[in-house]
Amino acid sequence: PCAVPSPSRAAGLAADENTSGGIIHNMMNIVTSIIIKLNIE
């Protein structure tokens, strides 16, 4: 599995799970990615 979800994959998950909390899960992935990027910098 990818450690950092790609934007396209995250968007796909949000679209596929739109009715089951997919958007919240997608936002959590984005926040995690931002935190990882900040930690790397």
PDB file with one MODEL, atoms N, CA, C and O in Angstrom:
MODEL        1
ATOM      1  N   PRO A   1       0.829  -1.215   0.000  1.00  0.00           N
ATOM      2  CA  PRO A   1       0.000   0.000   0.000  1.00  0.00           C
ATOM      3  C   PRO A   1       0.860   1.260   0.000  1.00  0.00           C
ATOM      4  O   PRO A   1       1.973   1.260   0.524  1.00  0.00           O
ATOM      5  N   CYS A   2       0.342   2.317  -0.583  1.00  0.00           N
ATOM      6  CA  CYS A   2       1.108   3.565  -0.649  1.00  0.00           C
ATOM      7  C   CYS A   2       1.088   4.249   0.708  1.00  0.00           C
ATOM      8  O   CYS A   2       0.044   4.334   1.355  1.00  0.00           O
ATOM      9  N   ALA A   3       2.242   4.733   1.133  1.00  0.00           N
ATOM     10  CA  ALA A   3       2.301   5.442   2.413  1.00  0.00           C
ATOM     11  C   ALA A   3       1.603   6.784   2.301  1.00  0.00           C
ATOM     12  O   ALA A   3       0.918   7.220   3.225  1.00  0.00           O
ATOM     13  N   VAL A   4       1.784   7.438   1.151  1.00  0.00           N
ATOM     14  CA  VAL A   4       1.141   8.735   0.934  1.00  0.00           C
ATOM     15  C   VAL A   4       0.172   8.602  -0.236  1.00  0.00           C
ATOM     16  O   VAL A   4       0.600   8.384  -1.369  1.00  0.00           O
ATOM     17  N   PRO A   5      -1.136   8.733   0.026  1.00  0.00           N
ATOM     18  CA  PRO A   5      -2.125   8.586  -1.035  1.00  0.00           C
ATOM     19  C   PRO A   5      -1.997   9.685  -2.082  1.00  0.00           C
ATOM     20  O   PRO A   5      -1.838  10.859  -1.747  1.00  0.00           O
ATOM     21  N   SER A   6      -2.066   9.296  -3.342  1.00  0.00           N
ATOM     22  CA  SER A   6      -1.989  10.278  -4.415  1.00  0.00           C
ATOM     23  C   SER A   6      -3.315  11.020  -4.519  1.00  0.00           C
ATOM     24  O   SER A   6      -4.353  10.471  -4.150  1.00  0.00           O
ATOM     25  N   PRO A   7      -3.305  12.259  -5.013  1.00  0.00           N
ATOM     26  CA  PRO A   7      -4.550  13.033  -5.133  1.00  0.00           C
ATOM     27  C   PRO A   7      -5.615  12.297  -5.932  1.00  0.00           C
ATOM     28  O   PRO A   7      -6.792  12.320  -5.570  1.00  0.00           O
ATOM     29  N   SER A   8      -5.207  11.640  -7.020  1.00  0.00           N
ATOM     30  CA  SER A   8      -6.186  10.934  -7.849  1.00  0.00           C
ATOM     31  C   SER A   8      -6.781   9.755  -7.093  1.00  0.00           C
ATOM     32  O   SER A   8      -7.981   9.496  -7.185  1.00  0.00           O
ATOM     33  N   ARG A   9      -5.952   9.046  -6.351  1.00  0.00           N
ATOM     34  CA  ARG A   9      -6.456   7.910  -5.581  1.00  0.00           C
ATOM     35  C   ARG A   9      -7.390   8.395  -4.481  1.00  0.00           C
ATOM     36  O   ARG A   9      -8.448   7.808  -4.252  1.00  0.00           O
ATOM     37  N   ALA A  10      -6.998   9.469  -3.798  1.00  0.00           N
ATOM     38  CA  ALA A  10      -7.826  10.014  -2.728  1.00  0.00           C
ATOM     39  C   ALA A  10      -9.164  10.486  -3.274  1.00  0.00           C
ATOM     40  O   ALA A  10     -10.208  10.265  -2.661  1.00  0.00           O
ATOM     41  N   ALA A  11      -9.126  11.145  -4.445  1.00  0.00           N
ATOM     42  CA  ALA A  11     -10.357  11.618  -5.058  1.00  0.00           C
ATOM     43  C   ALA A  11     -11.231  10.436  -5.457  1.00  0.00           C
ATOM     44  O   ALA A  11     -12.453  10.483  -5.314  1.00  0.00           O
ATOM     45  N   GLY A  12     -10.601   9.379  -5.958  1.00  0.00           N
ATOM     46  CA  GLY A  12     -11.352   8.189  -6.340  1.00  0.00           C
ATOM     47  C   GLY A  12     -12.026   7.549  -5.143  1.00  0.00           C
ATOM     48  O   GLY A  12     -13.175   7.116  -5.232  1.00  0.00           O
ATOM     49  N   LEU A  13     -11.315   7.485  -4.018  1.00  0.00           N
ATOM     50  CA  LEU A  13     -11.902   6.914  -2.814  1.00  0.00           C
ATOM     51  C   LEU A  13     -13.072   7.766  -2.350  1.00  0.00           C
ATOM     52  O   LEU A  13     -14.100   7.232  -1.933  1.00  0.00           O
ATOM     53  N   ALA A  14     -12.927   9.086  -2.419  1.00  0.00           N
ATOM     54  CA  ALA A  14     -14.000   9.974  -1.994  1.00  0.00           C
ATOM     55  C   ALA A  14     -15.231   9.781  -2.874  1.00  0.00           C
ATOM     56  O   ALA A  14     -16.361   9.803  -2.388  1.00  0.00           O
ATOM     57  N   ALA A  15     -15.001   9.592  -4.179  1.00  0.00           N
ATOM     58  CA  ALA A  15     -16.117   9.413  -5.099  1.00  0.00           C
ATOM     59  C   ALA A  15     -16.795   8.060  -4.870  1.00  0.00           C
ATOM     60  O   ALA A  15     -18.022   7.959  -4.913  1.00  0.00           O
ATOM     61  N   ASP A  16     -15.991   7.023  -4.625  1.00  0.00           N
ATOM     62  CA  ASP A  16     -16.542   5.679  -4.463  1.00  0.00           C
ATOM     63  C   ASP A  16     -17.266   5.527  -3.124  1.00  0.00           C
ATOM     64  O   ASP A  16     -18.230   4.768  -3.022  1.00  0.00           O
ATOM     65  N   GLU A  17     -16.806   6.240  -2.107  1.00  0.00           N
ATOM     66  CA  GLU A  17     -17.369   6.073  -0.764  1.00  0.00           C
ATOM     67  C   GLU A  17     -18.117   7.328  -0.341  1.00  0.00           C
ATOM     68  O   GLU A  17     -18.212   7.638   0.846  1.00  0.00           O
ATOM     69  N   ASN A  18     -18.644   8.043  -1.326  1.00  0.00           N
ATOM     70  CA  ASN A  18     -19.301   9.318  -1.053  1.00  0.00           C
ATOM     71  C   ASN A  18     -20.449   9.150  -0.072  1.00  0.00           C
ATOM     72  O   ASN A  18     -20.720  10.057   0.715  1.00  0.00           O
ATOM     73  N   THR A  19     -21.134   8.000  -0.102  1.00  0.00           N
ATOM     74  CA  THR A  19     -22.305   7.806   0.742  1.00  0.00           C
ATOM     75  C   THR A  19     -21.955   7.096   2.043  1.00  0.00           C
ATOM     76  O   THR A  19     -22.834   6.842   2.867  1.00  0.00           O
ATOM     77  N   SER A  20     -20.668   6.771   2.236  1.00  0.00           N
ATOM     78  CA  SER A  20     -20.289   6.020   3.435  1.00  0.00           C
ATOM     79  C   SER A  20     -19.111   6.666   4.142  1.00  0.00           C
ATOM     80  O   SER A  20     -18.206   5.975   4.611  1.00  0.00           O
ATOM     81  N   GLY A  21     -19.121   7.984   4.220  1.00  0.00           N
ATOM     82  CA  GLY A  21     -18.062   8.668   4.945  1.00  0.00           C
ATOM     83  C   GLY A  21     -16.769   8.767   4.167  1.00  0.00           C
ATOM     84  O   GLY A  21     -15.722   9.036   4.756  1.00  0.00           O
ATOM     85  N   GLY A  22     -16.808   8.558   2.854  1.00  0.00           N
ATOM     86  CA  GLY A  22     -15.590   8.595   2.062  1.00  0.00           C
ATOM     87  C   GLY A  22     -14.938   9.964   2.066  1.00  0.00           C
ATOM     88  O   GLY A  22     -13.713  10.081   2.048  1.00  0.00           O
ATOM     89  N   ILE A  23     -15.780  11.013   2.089  1.00  0.00           N
ATOM     90  CA  ILE A  23     -15.225  12.373   2.060  1.00  0.00           C
ATOM     91  C   ILE A  23     -14.419  12.644   3.328  1.00  0.00           C
ATOM     92  O   ILE A  23     -13.332  13.218   3.264  1.00  0.00           O
ATOM     93  N   ILE A  24     -14.946  12.234   4.474  1.00  0.00           N
ATOM     94  CA  ILE A  24     -14.221  12.446   5.731  1.00  0.00           C
ATOM     95  C   ILE A  24     -12.904  11.672   5.701  1.00  0.00           C
ATOM     96  O   ILE A  24     -11.863  12.187   6.108  1.00  0.00           O
ATOM     97  N   HIS A  25     -12.959  10.433   5.216  1.00  0.00           N
ATOM     98  CA  HIS A  25     -11.749   9.619   5.132  1.00  0.00           C
ATOM     99  C   HIS A  25     -10.747  10.262   4.184  1.00  0.00           C
ATOM    100  O   HIS A  25      -9.543  10.262   4.439  1.00  0.00           O
ATOM    101  N   ASN A  26     -11.260  10.812   3.084  1.00  0.00           N
ATOM    102  CA  ASN A  26     -10.396  11.473   2.103  1.00  0.00           C
ATOM    103  C   ASN A  26      -9.723  12.687   2.729  1.00  0.00           C
ATOM    104  O   ASN A  26      -8.528  12.909   2.532  1.00  0.00           O
ATOM    105  N   MET A  27     -10.482  13.468   3.480  1.00  0.00           N
ATOM    106  CA  MET A  27      -9.915  14.665   4.112  1.00  0.00           C
ATOM    107  C   MET A  27      -8.851  14.269   5.125  1.00  0.00           C
ATOM    108  O   MET A  27      -7.837  14.953   5.261  1.00  0.00           O
ATOM    109  N   MET A  28      -9.077  13.173   5.835  1.00  0.00           N
ATOM    110  CA  MET A  28      -8.074  12.708   6.799  1.00  0.00           C
ATOM    111  C   MET A  28      -6.791  12.323   6.074  1.00  0.00           C
ATOM    112  O   MET A  28      -5.695  12.589   6.566  1.00  0.00           O
ATOM    113  N   ASN A  29      -6.924  11.693   4.899  1.00  0.00           N
ATOM    114  CA  ASN A  29      -5.737  11.326   4.120  1.00  0.00           C
ATOM    115  C   ASN A  29      -4.988  12.563   3.661  1.00  0.00           C
ATOM    116  O   ASN A  29      -3.758  12.587   3.676  1.00  0.00           O
ATOM    117  N   ILE A  30      -5.727  13.603   3.247  1.00  0.00           N
ATOM    118  CA  ILE A  30      -5.088  14.840   2.795  1.00  0.00           C
ATOM    119  C   ILE A  30      -4.332  15.482   3.955  1.00  0.00           C
ATOM    120  O   ILE A  30      -3.188  15.907   3.796  1.00  0.00           O
ATOM    121  N   VAL A  31      -4.970  15.551   5.115  1.00  0.00           N
ATOM    122  CA  VAL A  31      -4.315  16.144   6.290  1.00  0.00           C
ATOM    123  C   VAL A  31      -3.061  15.362   6.639  1.00  0.00           C
ATOM    124  O   VAL A  31      -2.023  15.946   6.948  1.00  0.00           O
ATOM    125  N   THR A  32      -3.157  14.039   6.589  1.00  0.00           N
ATOM    126  CA  THR A  32      -1.990  13.203   6.889  1.00  0.00           C
ATOM    127  C   THR A  32      -0.865  13.479   5.898  1.00  0.00           C
ATOM    128  O   THR A  32       0.302  13.565   6.280  1.00  0.00           O
ATOM    129  N   SER A  33      -1.224  13.618   4.623  1.00  0.00           N
ATOM    130  CA  SER A  33      -0.209  13.892   3.602  1.00  0.00           C
ATOM    131  C   SER A  33       0.469  15.229   3.848  1.00  0.00           C
ATOM    132  O   SER A  33       1.684  15.355   3.700  1.00  0.00           O
ATOM    133  N   ILE A  34      -0.329  16.234   4.228  1.00  0.00           N
ATOM    134  CA  ILE A  34       0.240  17.557   4.502  1.00  0.00           C
ATOM    135  C   ILE A  34       1.206  17.475   5.680  1.00  0.00           C
ATOM    136  O   ILE A  34       2.297  18.043   5.637  1.00  0.00           O
ATOM    137  N   ILE A  35       0.801  16.765   6.729  1.00  0.00           N
ATOM    138  CA  ILE A  35       1.657  16.631   7.911  1.00  0.00           C
ATOM    139  C   ILE A  35       2.966  15.939   7.538  1.00  0.00           C
ATOM    140  O   ILE A  35       4.040  16.354   7.971  1.00  0.00           O
ATOM    141  N   ILE A  36       2.871  14.882   6.732  1.00  0.00           N
ATOM    142  CA  ILE A  36       4.080  14.154   6.318  1.00  0.00           C
ATOM    143  C   ILE A  36       5.004  15.084   5.536  1.00  0.00           C
ATOM    144  O   ILE A  36       6.215  15.098   5.755  1.00  0.00           O
ATOM    145  N   LYS A  37       4.418  15.866   4.617  1.00  0.00           N
ATOM    146  CA  LYS A  37       5.237  16.775   3.814  1.00  0.00           C
ATOM    147  C   LYS A  37       5.901  17.820   4.707  1.00  0.00           C
ATOM    148  O   LYS A  37       7.069  18.152   4.508  1.00  0.00           O
ATOM    149  N   LEU A  38       5.168  18.335   5.684  1.00  0.00           N
ATOM    150  CA  LEU A  38       5.743  19.344   6.582  1.00  0.00           C
ATOM    151  C   LEU A  38       6.875  18.733   7.397  1.00  0.00           C
ATOM    152  O   LEU A  38       7.892  19.382   7.640  1.00  0.00           O
ATOM    153  N   ASN A  39       6.697  17.481   7.818  1.00  0.00           N
ATOM    154  CA  ASN A  39       7.734  16.818   8.602  1.00  0.00           C
ATOM    155  C   ASN A  39       8.981  16.590   7.762  1.00  0.00           C
ATOM    156  O   ASN A  39      10.099  16.700   8.265  1.00  0.00           O
ATOM    157  N   ILE A  40       8.795  16.271   6.482  1.00  0.00           N
ATOM    158  CA  ILE A  40       9.951  16.051   5.608  1.00  0.00           C
ATOM    159  C   ILE A  40      10.724  17.358   5.426  1.00  0.00           C
ATOM    160  O   ILE A  40      11.955  17.376   5.437  1.00  0.00           O
ATOM    161  N   GLU A  41       9.980  18.446   5.258  1.00  0.00           N
ATOM    162  CA  GLU A  41      10.643  19.740   5.073  1.00  0.00           C
ATOM    163  C   GLU A  41      11.234  20.199   6.400  1.00  0.00           C
ATOM    164  O   GLU A  41      11.839  21.269   6.469  1.00  0.00           O
TER     165      GLU A  41
ENDMDL
END
